[in-house]
């Protein structure tokens, strides 16, 4: 089954629309799929864009996903664009703003970031080959610090459906919706980069490398090239697997994306990132999550994002904190916690509670030195509880919420 007539004409129209198609604003993305039953699958592509750059392009109103079948009998290395099984045109269905975390005591650099969502459903015939579903686009912002020639390097975002996943009507894991776009220089931060699995499969997280794809062909830097070829700015159809990793500059790698002297690690079980950057800049980072069912790998998903590492202004100093006055127990907890303050006084005490994305989920007035709080409805994960006295931050404590 090949492209529809409508898609063929769109291909021709896009092939002659050269200069406006260059897109150095895309800073990340991820793809997931959902099994709807009866061999129907819904594909969801999320893209992130910088809306505060010079001559920023908007989200494409339509993006193109191409499907290839290979990896078992068919050798993926022998395929070219004409061997795609089908190309889908996905409409932009929603867009939203990505906000800086809202943490008392910190003032983050201003940014303008947006997320666009694209969806499409399709029935897939059972196949002994692996389905590869991919999106490719050029290029990345030239401000990216840790890869070579970012302005010349596009991206490939893809997922795969193997036979065991197909037969089990598996849905891929889904990264949590929110994302924290800023790392503070010299500050240790913990960020929840976990995913949810609709089928309850076991998830294992790791730091990985983003994939390159597309090129400058047909864009302002190479106007004589073919816009829709593999080295074009919008390959249509997307090019077949296998896909190559981006090339990092010296001192950086997929496992060490923030460079020498910086800390970047992930808990393989929880997906919690611990980061402490020492170099300012924009850093391309990718996180992979492997999905296991009964000990067998059934899917691998990834999300890439370009983070800003910059100095964050603080409205208090660490010396002003009063460690030990705020206590939480039990910790970890599943249903209730006790919040105790180890001192008495006339100050007005409040607790502000933030999830790992920096979103304030609750503000609590402390009316006693030992107060009980129901957390049974909170999603599992890491939370920051910040004690304020007369509106001033005096202490922070971490709380781990576990399953009921």
Residue pairs with C-beta under 8 A, 6 or more apart in sequence:
1 85
1 86
2 84
2 86
3 11
3 86
3 87
3 237
6 89
7 87
7 89
10 62
10 89
11 228
11 236
14 21
14 227
14 228
14 234
14 236
15 218
15 226
15 227
15 228
17 227
18 218
18 219
18 223
18 227
19 219
19 220
19 223
20 57
21 218
21 219
21 227
21 233
21 234
22 57
22 138
22 139
22 219
22 220
22 221
22 233
23 57
23 60
23 137
23 138
23 139
23 233
24 53
24 57
24 139
24 140
24 141
24 142
24 151
25 49
25 50
25 51
25 53
25 56
25 57
25 141
26 47
26 48
26 49
26 137
26 139
26 140
26 141
26 155
27 48
27 49
27 50
27 113
27 140
27 141
27 282
27 305
27 306
28 47
28 48
28 303
28 304
28 305
28 306
29 45
29 46
29 47
29 48
29 135
29 155
29 157
29 303
29 304
30 45
30 46
30 157
30 175
30 301
30 302
30 303
30 304
31 43
31 44
31 45
31 46
31 133
31 135
31 157
31 158
31 159
31 301
32 43
32 44
32 159
32 171
32 172
32 173
32 174
32 175
32 301
33 41
33 42
33 43
33 44
33 133
33 159
33 161
33 171
33 172
34 41
34 42
34 44
34 171
34 172
34 198
35 41
35 169
35 170
35 171
36 42
36 121
37 169
38 123
39 123
39 124
39 125
39 126
39 166
40 121
40 122
40 123
40 124
41 121
41 122
41 123
41 124
41 161
42 119
42 120
42 121
43 65
43 88
43 90
43 119
43 120
43 121
43 122
43 133
43 159
44 117
44 118
44 119
44 174
45 63
45 65
45 90
45 117
45 118
45 119
45 135
45 157
46 115
46 116
46 117
46 118
47 59
47 63
47 115
47 116
47 118
48 98
48 113
48 114
48 115
48 116
48 179
48 305
48 306
49 56
49 57
49 58
49 59
49 113
49 114
49 115
49 116
50 56
50 111
50 112
50 113
50 141
51 112
51 113
51 114
52 111
52 112
52 113
53 141
59 92
59 95
59 114
59 116
60 92
60 137
60 234
61 91
61 92
62 89
62 90
62 91
62 92
63 89
63 90
63 92
63 118
63 135
63 137
64 87
64 88
64 89
64 90
64 135
64 234
64 236
64 237
64 238
65 87
65 88
65 90
65 120
65 133
65 134
65 135
65 238
66 84
66 86
66 87
66 88
66 133
66 134
66 236
66 237
66 238
66 239
67 84
67 85
67 86
67 87
67 88
67 124
67 131
67 132
67 133
68 76
68 79
68 83
68 84
68 85
68 131
68 132
68 134
68 240
68 241
69 85
69 127
69 129
69 130
69 131
69 132
70 76
70 79
70 129
70 130
70 132
70 240
70 241
71 129
71 130
71 132
71 160
71 241
72 128
72 129
72 130
73 128
73 129
74 129
76 132
76 240
76 241
76 242
77 242
79 240
79 241
80 239
80 240
81 229
81 230
81 235
81 237
81 239
81 240
83 240
84 237
84 238
84 240
86 122
87 236
87 237
87 238
88 120
88 122
89 120
90 118
90 119
90 120
91 118
91 119
91 120
92 116
92 117
92 118
93 117
93 118
93 119
94 116
94 117
95 114
95 115
95 116
95 117
96 114
96 115
96 117
97 113
97 114
97 115
98 113
98 114
98 115
98 179
98 181
100 108
100 109
100 110
100 111
100 180
100 181
100 182
100 358
101 108
101 180
101 182
101 354
101 357
101 358
101 359
102 354
102 358
102 359
102 360
103 354
103 358
103 384
103 386
104 315
104 352
104 386
104 388
104 393
105 314
105 315
105 316
105 386
105 393
106 184
106 312
106 313
106 314
106 315
107 312
107 313
107 314
107 315
108 182
108 184
108 312
109 182
109 308
109 310
109 311
109 312
111 181
111 182
111 308
113 181
124 131
124 161
124 166
126 163
126 166
126 167
127 163
127 166
128 163
130 160
130 161
130 162
130 163
131 160
131 161
131 162
131 166
132 158
132 160
132 240
132 241
133 158
133 159
133 160
133 161
134 156
134 157
134 158
134 213
134 238
134 239
134 241
134 243
135 156
135 157
135 158
135 238
136 154
136 155
136 156
136 157
136 213
136 214
136 234
136 235
136 238
136 239
137 154
137 155
137 213
137 214
137 233
137 234
138 152
138 153
138 154
138 155
138 213
138 214
138 215
138 216
138 219
138 232
138 233
138 234
139 150
139 151
139 152
139 153
139 154
139 214
139 215
139 216
139 219
139 233
140 147
140 150
140 151
140 153
140 154
140 155
140 284
140 306
141 150
141 151
141 282
141 306
142 150
142 151
143 150
143 281
143 282
144 150
144 281
144 282
144 283
144 284
144 306
145 249
145 252
145 259
145 279
145 281
145 282
145 283
146 248
146 249
146 252
146 257
146 258
146 259
146 281
146 283
146 284
147 153
147 246
147 247
147 248
147 249
147 252
147 284
148 246
148 247
148 248
148 249
150 284
151 221
152 215
152 216
152 221
153 212
153 246
153 247
154 212
154 213
154 214
154 215
154 233
155 210
155 211
155 212
155 213
155 214
155 304
156 211
156 212
156 213
156 214
156 238
156 243
157 211
157 302
157 304
158 211
158 241
158 243
159 172
159 299
159 301
160 299
160 300
161 170
161 299
162 298
162 299
164 170
164 293
164 296
164 298
165 298
165 299
168 199
168 293
168 298
170 199
170 201
170 291
170 293
170 298
170 299
171 197
171 198
171 199
172 291
172 299
172 301
173 195
173 196
173 197
173 201
173 203
173 289
173 291
173 299
173 301
174 195
174 196
174 197
174 198
175 193
175 194
175 195
175 287
175 289
175 301
175 303
176 192
176 193
176 194
176 195
176 196
176 357
178 355
178 357
178 359
179 305
179 357
180 189
180 191
180 356
180 357
180 358
181 305
181 307
181 308
182 307
182 308
182 309
182 310
182 312
183 189
183 258
183 275
183 277
183 283
183 307
183 308
183 309
183 310
184 277
184 309
184 310
184 311
184 312
185 277
185 278
185 279
185 280
185 309
185 310
185 311
185 312
186 276
186 277
186 278
186 311
187 276
187 312
188 263
188 274
188 275
188 276
189 274
189 275
189 276
190 272
190 273
190 274
190 275
190 356
190 382
190 398
191 272
191 273
191 275
191 356
191 357
192 270
192 271
192 272
192 273
192 355
192 356
192 357
192 381
192 382
193 205
193 266
193 271
193 272
193 273
193 287
193 303
194 203
194 205
194 270
194 271
194 272
194 381
195 203
195 205
195 271
195 289
195 301
197 203
197 291
199 293
201 291
201 292
201 293
201 298
202 291
202 292
202 293
203 271
203 289
203 290
203 291
203 292
204 268
204 269
204 289
204 290
204 292
205 266
205 267
205 268
205 269
205 270
205 271
205 287
205 288
205 289
205 290
206 266
206 268
206 287
206 288
206 289
206 290
207 254
207 255
207 257
207 264
207 265
207 266
207 285
207 286
207 287
207 288
208 254
208 286
208 287
208 288
208 302
209 245
209 246
209 248
209 253
209 254
209 286
210 245
210 246
210 254
210 284
210 285
210 286
210 302
210 304
211 243
211 244
211 245
211 246
212 243
212 244
212 245
212 246
212 247
213 235
213 238
213 239
213 243
214 230
214 231
214 232
214 233
214 234
214 235
215 222
215 225
215 230
215 231
215 232
215 233
216 222
216 225
216 231
216 233
217 225
217 226
217 227
217 229
217 231
217 232
217 233
218 225
218 226
218 227
218 228
218 229
218 232
218 233
218 234
219 225
219 227
219 232
219 233
225 231
225 232
226 232
227 233
227 234
228 234
228 235
228 236
229 235
230 239
245 254
246 284
248 254
248 257
251 259
251 260
252 258
252 259
252 283
254 286
256 262
256 264
257 264
257 283
257 284
257 285
257 286
258 264
258 275
258 277
258 278
258 279
258 283
258 285
258 309
259 278
259 279
259 283
260 278
260 279
261 278
261 279
262 275
262 276
262 277
262 278
262 279
263 274
263 275
263 276
263 277
264 273
264 274
264 275
264 277
264 285
265 273
265 274
265 275
266 272
266 273
266 274
266 287
267 273
267 274
270 381
270 382
271 287
271 289
272 356
272 382
273 287
277 283
277 309
279 309
280 309
280 310
280 311
281 308
281 309
282 306
282 307
282 308
282 309
283 306
283 307
283 309
284 304
284 305
284 306
285 304
285 305
285 306
285 307
286 302
286 303
286 304
286 305
287 302
287 303
287 304
288 300
288 301
288 302
289 300
289 301
289 302
290 297
290 299
290 300
291 297
291 298
291 299
291 300
291 301
292 298
315 393
316 392
316 393
320 392
320 394
321 393
321 394
321 395
321 396
322 394
322 395
323 395
324 342
325 341
325 342
325 343
325 387
325 394
325 395
326 339
326 340
326 341
326 342
326 385
326 387
326 395
326 397
327 338
327 339
327 340
327 341
327 342
327 397
328 337
328 338
328 339
328 340
328 385
328 397
328 399
329 337
329 338
329 340
330 337
331 337
331 399
331 400
332 399
332 400
332 401
332 402
333 375
333 399
333 400
333 401
333 402
334 375
334 376
334 401
334 402
334 403
334 404
335 374
335 375
335 376
335 404
336 372
336 373
336 374
336 375
336 376
337 372
337 373
337 375
337 399
338 370
338 371
338 372
338 373
339 351
339 364
339 366
339 370
339 371
339 372
339 373
339 385
340 369
340 370
340 371
341 349
341 366
341 369
341 387
342 369
344 369
345 389
347 389
347 390
348 365
348 389
348 390
348 391
349 365
349 366
349 387
349 388
349 389
350 363
350 364
350 365
350 366
350 387
350 388
350 391
351 363
351 364
351 366
351 385
351 386
351 387
351 388
352 360
352 362
352 363
352 364
352 385
352 386
352 388
353 360
353 361
353 362
353 363
353 364
353 383
353 384
353 385
353 386
354 360
354 361
354 383
354 384
354 385
354 386
355 361
355 379
355 381
355 382
355 383
356 381
356 382
356 383
356 384
361 378
361 383
364 371
364 373
375 399
375 401
376 404
378 401
379 401
380 401
380 402
380 403
381 400
381 401
382 398
382 399
382 400
382 401
383 398
383 399
383 400
383 401
384 396
384 397
384 398
384 399
385 396
385 397
385 398
385 399
386 393
386 395
386 396
387 393
387 394
387 395
387 396
387 397
388 394
